Amino acid sequence: MNKSFIRTDNYYRMEKAVESLINRDPSLPGLGLIIGKPGYGKSSNVEHYYSVADIFYIVTESLWGPRRILEEACDVLNLGDSEYRLDRLSDQVCEGLKRWRKPLFIDEADYLLKNGIMLDVVRDIHEKTKVPIILIGMEKLYRNLQKHDQFFSRILPAAIVEFQPVTPHEIVLITSEWTGLSIDMEAAHSFCQYVEGDYRYIVGYLLSFEQACKANKTDKITIKMVESVVNRMAGKTKKLPGLKDTKTITFKGKDRV
C-alpha cells in the first residue's frame, strides 16, 4: 500500500477557513476551530497543511499548564531561551508572533479546557498580536468553548470547520491512490457506512482487500469481497448497510489499526 496524502473536501474547507482568518478585516476576531470525531483526519490534514504552508503548529498534552504551552511556543518560534517569569514569557511569544505574522495551530486543544488559565493565555496572545490562532479538537470542543464567553466571542464564524466522515466517492479515490485497486460504488457505499468515516479503519480494511484481491487474482473490490472481509474479521451480528437482500453477517466489531 502506498499511503499518500489525498486532499478531500475536509482539507479544502479547512484551507478556505484559514484563508478567511488571514485575509479578514483587522476589526474582526481571529480565532478559528477545526473539530470532528476521532479518525476523521483532523490532525493528518493539519500536519499536511503544516508541511506545505507557512504556519506554526503545536500539539498540546494532557499534563501541560500555561508555562509549558508558552515554552513550546517559544521553541516552535525559534526564540531561543525562554523567559522565567510567566508574564515575560507570554510577552516573548507575542513578540515572536508579531515578527513572523504566521497563523498558529494548536492541536489536541481540548486539553486547554482542563486549566482555565490556558484559554486565557491563548486569548491574551491573540489580543496582543492579532495573529490567527486555530484550535483543533473533538466535536465537543465547540460546545465547551461556548461556556467561555470571552474566548468564544473571538472565534470567527467563517473559520469554524467541522470535519465530516469520508464519502463513497472519496473511498473510490483513496482505494485507487493507495492500493491501485478499483472498487465499485455499491461496495464503496457499504464499506463507507461500515467504517463510519474513520480513516484508521479504512487503512486496516484496505490492507485486507489487497490480500483478497491478490489471492483471487483481481484488481477490483466488489461488494462480495467487502462482505467476505468483514465476515472474516469478526463475531457479532450486523448487516452491511445499503445492500438489497443481503444476508446477515457476523463480526466482532471494528478492528482499530
Protein Blocks (a to p, Z undefined) as FASTA:
>chain_A
ZZdddddfklmmmmmmmmmmmmpcfkbccbdcddddehilmmmmmmmmmmmmccdddddd
fkbcfklmmmmmmmmnonojadfblklmmmmmmmmmmmnopacddehklmmmmpmklmmm
mmmmmmmnopacdddddfklmmmmmmmmmlmmmpcfklcccdddddfklmmmmmmmmnop
acdfklmmmmmmmnnopaklmmmmmmmmmmmmmmnopabdcfklmmmmmmmmgcbdcdde
hiahiacdddebjcdZZ
